[in-house]
Each structure stands twice: as C-alpha cells, then as structure tokens.
Amino acid sequence: MTAAVAWGALAVVTTGCGQGPYGTSSTGAAGPATYAGITDLPEALAADGTTITVGDPRAKTVVRLYEDPRCPVVADFESTGARAIRAQTFKRQVRTEYTFASFKDERLGGDGSKRAVNALRAALDGQKFAEYHAVLIDNQTAVEESGGFTTERLLALAEQVPGLRGEAFDTAVSTMRYQGFVTASQAAYEHTGDDPVGPGTPSFAIDSKLVSEELRGLFFEEQLAGDLLTMVRTDPVGWKNHRS
C-alpha cells in the first residue's frame, strides 16, 4: 500500500461544536520507561501563556487540542480518540497541548466554560491539570443537565482529585483568579485557522498544523486515531505531503 493510499484509507469526516483508561508502567529496551499513570505526567504552562502542555517535553510528535469544556463533542472525543492520544503520551511518543475556548457560554448562556477553564488553569498550579480535566469531561453531561459548571460544582468535582482542594485552589476558583488566562486562551483559539471565530471544538493540530477536515473524524475512533499518530511518526514524508 502506498503512502497516498494509506492516508486516503484513513479519511473520514465528522463535525464538532462551532463558535477512561490510562496507561500502565513498562520499560522499553529502546527508550525510557512509560509514565506509570496520570499523576506522573509532567504538566506546564507554555511560554505563550495560553497553552497547557502534558507529557514528555522531548516527545517529537505534538498534538494540540482545542476544546471548550461545555462542548458535548469534546466529551465524545475524550471517550474515543483521546484514549489513543493518552496512550501514546504515556509512552512518551506524543506530547499533548491544550488551548481552551469558552465561546459556548455565549451560545448556551451563563459562564460555565469560563469558570471551568479558570479552574483547569488553577489545577495546573498543583500539577493536577490532567486529573482534573479528566474529571470535568467525564462529568460534563451530568453537569450541564443540573446547572452547569458553577463555582460550587467545580469545587465539588475537585474532591475527586486527591490533593487538589486547598486554600490556593479554592480561592483561585472562587475569585476567577485566571480570568486573564481565560480571555487570552479564547483569543488564541479565535486566531487559529482561517475562520475568524475559530476552528470549532474539538479541533486538532499535529506538529503545529491543523488536521484537515477529511482526517478530523479519525480522532473519534480510538484505533484510527492511534493509527494516524503512528503513521505521522513512521511516515513523516507522507504526513507532510498529505497535510500540505
């Protein structure tokens, strides 16, 4: 099978919002040990002030995720293709980056997206971002059906992350300490791609290039998402040609 046919065979289409299991420890002879669990993943705020990075900073493949915490398609993605990204992040093959949007507040009313993004940024201070992100998305549907991401709900959900609750986190959530981060992140999202209101959520970029619409649907199938990332690593020329 040629690279062109292989890339073509992966192509499917899905839509998103417009404006699970985790890895286990093992050691590979050819590289460093995989991360033992979600609590071991390195987390950091990138120099741009709007990107949260998770995983080995030396990973050669970088997957950027654009998410609004209230977007139901984000929840669909996190229970499907995101599992493959997490698996390769645990293996140090991929570094995951997040840019958060909050446009769903305007569409749905309230300020739940903004409050959730602020809380996620606050969780990063305690190196609990990945754990808290998983909890928020796992509970998204139930939260939206019962009042949304209020301060009280965000603090209650934080109880599911050992060691997250405390004066610093609670104060940051209650006072919207990271409102500047929320605003800057939404602006960064809006400046992504050709659409002036942003690319929709979830959207995906691999090595700084937005994934084409024909490949976007792969991220909603765990096996296909993993296959795509493997092809990016093993056939960089084919990936470069396809994404151009």
Disulfide bonds with the S-S distance in Angstrom:
Cys17-Cys71 1.97
